[in-house]
Amino acid sequence: MGFFEKLKNGLSKTKNSIDEKINNVFSNFRKVDEELLDELEEVLIMSDVGMETSVHIIDNLRTRIKKEKIENEEDVKNALREEIEKILDENKCGLTLETTPTVILIVGVNGVGKTTSIGKIANNLKKDGKKVVIAAADTFRAAAVEQLEIWANRAGCDLVKRNEGADPASVVYDAIKITKEKNADVLICDTAGRLHNKKYLMDELIKIKRVIDKELPDAGKETLMVIDATTGQNAIMQVKAFKEAVDINGIILTKLDGTAKGGVVIGIVNENKIPIKFIGVGEQIEDMEVFNSKDFVQAII
């Protein structure tokens, strides 16, 4: 199955939710007018796009309808798709791997799928011929290291670990040493996800970043936040909270296949100006791909 087919299948709950509501709106209206736009705005809000983002999209749509004299349903739908794509295309998708090594720091609250995301990204990089080292720096959560080891083995990557409770920054330091010795292309660092104690989390992330900057000053760095799509509007709040602790430059969206709340993607990007870099639509190691806004929008509307 191609990725677009996987995406369509994975986003079926979101598509059914949004598409059904949009079709209901059009079936009740004979012409494109202000009332129709109000109804479409409500559909977006109810589909977890968020109030601020929904208003922004419909304002732009309203302007286009007047300017381009749009009068039929399909043209309104196409314009709506294009307005959503514009938001999702504002920032660059995919990884920037311009240095050897490049460091990828993975952050996010517990339970969102950080471990599986690391395994899947490592697997993609290996398939591209990259040599990958993984640092198991979430030393706080029981079984986190063991889970990561399973995924690292599946992907065929080196894992650097210490005992549970070890200093996370020291694990990253060890991993950098191995990365240099093996001349690896990419170092992926897992981190703990204790959002309830932001001060401790912030201090830990700052310490890890300090080690990376000192030991690999010229390396390209990506900080990617993993978000569980099923959390809907809470996901937007999580991003805002983590941005206070660390400079995030990309989102990995997981569990899209299990939710009708996929519209939250649009709100996350619009409100935080951070691109979606990867999306996961399944449990298998191959079920993660670089985000493509056109495919995503086609899959939900």
Secondary structure, DSSP 8 states (H G I E B T S, - for coil): --HHHHHHHHTHHHHHHHHHHHHHHHHT-SS--HHHHHHHHHHHHHTTS-HHHHHHHHHHHHHHHHHHT--SHHHHHHHHHHHHHHHHTSS--S----SSSEEEEEE--TTSSHHHHHHHHHHHHHHTT--EEEE----SSTTHHHHHHHHHHHHT-EEE---TT--HHHHHHHHHHHHHHTT-SEEEE-----TTSHHHHHHHHHHHHHHHHHH-TTSEEEEEEEEEGGGTHHHHHHHHHHHTTS---EEEEE-GGG-S-TTHHHHHHHHH---EEEEE-SSSTT-EEE--HHHHHHHH-
